[in-house]
Amino acid sequence: MPEEKLHPKVGVGVMIIKNKQVLLGKRKNAHGAEEYSFTGGHLEYLESFEECAIRETKEECGLKITNIRFQLLANLKIYAPKHYVHIGMVADWLKGEPQVLEPDSMTDWQWYDLDNLPQPIFLASKIIIDSYQSGQQYLLLD
């Protein structure tokens, strides 16, 4: 990839909570393949973080969410040459049953207890969990 074409992208990840459990699916065909991840994706032009969280959750698993709040900001360069400014959000489940709506990207959405998560966890999701549990809202990874 020519160096002048490289630039950071903005990704939004959403930790959805229902009855003290979180929703995770297994990633396919991308960085972090075979790792468990929250819903999320790229922030679109003029979209708020909350709008992105709602849209990506609906597109990926069909759930409706509420009480959406900021959790963390991170600079993720671990998947170089991909570089992401990562916005971690937390939301509460409102209604719906999780469905695999993007089968080329994710498999098998399931609810898991925070103290009994499947492994391995995708880094962008792991740092949201760590931030949520520690209360640290800004995380810079270099």
KACORBEL-V392771 format. One record per pair of residues at least 4 apart in sequence whose ideal C-beta (glycine too) atoms are under 7 Angstrom apart, sorted by the first residue. I is the first residue (numbers start at 0). GAP is how many residues later the second one is. If there is no record, write none. Layout:
I|GAP  I|GAP
This chain:
0|4  0|5  0|80  5|75  7|75  7|76  7|77  8|33  8|75  9|32  9|33  9|75  9|77  10|29  10|30  10|31  10|73  10|75  10|113  11|28  11|29  11|31  11|37  11|40  11|41  11|44  11|75  11|77  12|25  12|27  12|73  12|75  12|76  12|111  12|112  12|115  13|24  13|25  13|26  13|39  13|42  13|43  13|75  13|77  14|7  14|23  14|56  14|75  14|113  14|114  14|117  15|6  15|7  15|22  15|23  15|41  15|47  15|49  15|75  15|77  16|5  16|73  16|75  16|76  17|75  17|93  19|93  20|90  20|91  20|92  21|90  21|92  22|15  22|75  22|86  22|88  23|12  23|13  23|14  23|86  23|88  23|94  24|11  24|12  24|81  24|82  24|83  24|84  25|8  25|10  25|80  25|81  25|82  26|5  26|6  26|7  26|8  26|10  26|79  26|95  27|5  27|76  27|77  27|78  27|79  28|4  28|75  28|76  29|75  30|48  30|51  31|5  31|90  34|85  34|86  34|87  35|82  35|85  35|86  35|89  36|85  36|88  37|87  37|90  38|17  38|18  38|21  38|22  39|16  40|15  42|4  42|9  43|8  46|4  46|5  47|4  48|4  48|21  48|38  48|40  49|4  49|18  50|4  51|4  52|4  52|12  52|15  52|36  52|38  53|4  53|11  54|4  55|4  56|4  56|6  56|8  57|4  58|42  58|43  59|41  59|42  59|46  60|37  60|38  60|40  60|48  61|34  61|36  61|37  61|39  62|30  62|33  62|35  63|30  63|31  63|32  64|26  64|27  64|28  64|29  65|25  65|26  65|28  66|24  66|25  67|21  67|23  68|20  68|21  69|19  70|17  70|18  70|19  70|57  70|60  70|61  70|66  71|16  71|55  71|56  71|59  71|65  71|66  71|67  72|14  72|65  73|12  73|14  73|53  73|65  73|66  73|67  74|10  74|65  74|66  74|67  75|8  75|10  75|47  75|48  75|65  76|6  76|65  77|45  85|38  87|39  87|40  87|43  89|42  97|11  99|6  99|7  99|8  99|9  101|4  111|4  111|5  111|6  113|15  116|4  120|4  120|5  121|4  122|4  124|4  125|4  126|4  126|12  127|4  128|4  129|4  130|5  130|6  130|8
